[in-house]
Amino acid sequence: MLVPYAELHATMRDILVREGMEPARADHCAQLFADSSRDGVPSHGLNRFGRFVAMIRSQMVDVQARPVRVASLGALERWDGRRGPGNLNAHACMARAIELAREHGVGAVGLGNSNHWMRGGNYGWQAADAGVIGICWSNTLPNVPAWGTTVPLIGNNPLIIAVPRAAGHVVLDIAMSQFSYGALAVHRMRGEELPVDGGYDESGRLTRDPAAIERTQRLLPIGFWKGSGLAILLDVVGATLSGGKATHDFSTVPEEESGQSQVFIAIDVTALGPAGETDAIVDGIVDALHAGAGAVGEAARYPGEHTLEVRRKSLAEGVSVNDDVWREVRTL
Amino acid sequence: MLVPYAELHATMRDILVREGMEPARADHCAQLFADSSRDGVPSHGLNRFGRFVAMIRSQMVDVQARPVRVASLGALERWDGRRGPGNLNAHACMARAIELAREHGVGAVGLGNSNHWMRGGNYGWQAADAGVIGICWSNTLPNVPAWGTTVPLIGNNPLIIAVPRAAGHVVLDIAMSQFSYGALAVHRMRGEELPVDGGYDESGRLTRDPAAIERTQRLLPIGFWKGSGLAILLDVVGATLSGGKATHDFSTVPEEESGQSQVFIAIDVTALGPAGETDAIVDGIVDALHAGAGAVGEAARYPGEHTLEVRRKSLAEGVSVNDDVWREVRTL
């Protein structure tokens, strides 16, 4: 069904206030959940809200905790998330990276001891809305086999890169596995194969069968050895900058996944050239992509293009929600 | 055959001096080529040297040109490579990013109007050898179809992330296509299939046949739509920070690929915690990877591990070179 954005936001806000979160923070935290659903990522929006409330109740997430700076050198800072709400911590640290970028051209923040930041793309849009380039990533519990092994040793560590543009920001938000477990479940329940190979079956062969991959837990990293290596490096940089947990330090129980290490980098790209230069360059890249595909009768989209379409539709017609999930959330 | 590193280095240095490069710069430029072959990447070492000399002779590369800073804000700078030797320009800009990181914690340099940097991994090792995290990437001419199209519209833009570690740096060096054209040729000449799908054949099916992909020019981006999106973002950030060329601005003739845009980011990770903290964290990640794989009778390597093995062997026994290439280089 379709729910007005304001109702979605207010419903989650009121629940968080009842869970003890300060009203202004509850409003912001609920907004970040609502924004995810609004932008077509319900897996880290409304659908994830119930588990978030459960983690508040099990004290994995401390609704009172605010992040604090624990070390710094100029444009580089380390923050301790104190196991507070992951999306508020992440938003605060991207905001700090943006401040640092305005002063120093570039700013970098390592955040440790936080919690799941839900949809990482939110912090990319945040940076681009502020007119700066945003780059951020998080580590996760071990949920993907490293290349060369059959057991989960690396995280599917999401990576976000966002560049501001007047006509629509360019925002990439990708995890290091070809598909998430959420995506496997969606395909399985629809009785559909994956569009491309997503992992290995019991006999060690690449497969598009989502149920087989759920059984083996052998998700495929993007680009095989390449995505496996990239996941390792994102973990290494995140853990060293934050001084916090690495993937191997996490519990493998999803409900106990707490203490994530994250990195937030902001770059004030418009400081380097004449006014309008960045827009002209990015417009040129987007136009060349559209024109090149169109010239052979095909279509290509830039990262973030689809998000804006979904967002417009959600705000005009209401945010699409799963009926069962919406009913459950309203009983929280 | 095997050639002593010093002989490989001196041979290329002497040729560059004859091409008009200042001796100290020729020595450094040749060293970067020799280092690539030494580390097991001859495609961007000795094998690429002939084309580099040809581009000097065709005046695509200006042996006299040195990069200059054209704009800055604190820890962020834009440099103009003035079409000088790509590897010297890249090394100079990573060195500058390292200086900025020592002063500001983090430093970022956008380099435009440069040339092919050859092996990007060199600049990652450079940063890690200096004790800082290095992140860098380059754009390229269009050589990979964007997701949704069958024609080359994006670059295979290599991305490097390096983290220092006393027991061996962790260094990732990956291009955005699953295989390079060089790798396709190697497999074709050996009569071997690719180990995984590398692109599309004439009927639009994924294939491991290198010759079929060479015919269609439909290289596969890593992770399908994900690597395609990542390649676009690396191009967007590179072009906007440098104010230089984007992938669509390049000639599609490989011998005329000039004017690359590149990004160099350095982070002084050791500034944030107690002495030895970074090493302890990275050692923990490497050890967990080795132990986790070993526990199920398998083997996994961290990015950079194989490089060190090849380097030790090359320095002990000589650098492996292709006989024909080595003969040709010595006639230059």
Interface residues (C-beta under 8 A of the other chain):
Chain A: A71 S72 L73 G74 A75 L76 E77 R78 A101 E103 H104 G105 V106 G107 A108 G110 I133 P142 A146 W147 G148 T149 T150 V151 L153 I154 L159 I161 V163 V170 L172 I174 Q178 V196 D197 L206 I222 G223 F224 K226 G227 G229 L230 I232 L233 L234 D235 V236 V237 A239 T240 L241 G243 A246 T247 H248 D249 I265 I267 D268 V269 A271 L272 G273 E277 T278 I281 V282 G284 I285 A288 L289 G292 A293 A295 V296 E298 A299 A300 R301 Y302 P303
Chain B: A71 S72 L73 G74 A75 L76 E77 R78 A101 E103 H104 G105 V106 G107 A108 G110 I133 P142 A146 W147 G148 T149 T150 V151 L153 I154 L159 I161 V163 V170 L172 I174 Q178 V196 D197 L206 P221 I222 G223 F224 K226 G227 G229 L230 I232 L233 L234 D235 V236 V237 A239 T240 L241 G243 A246 T247 H248 D249 I265 I267 D268 V269 A271 L272 G273 E277 T278 I281 V282 G284 I285 A288 L289 G292 A293 A295 V296 E298 A299 A300 R301 Y302 P303
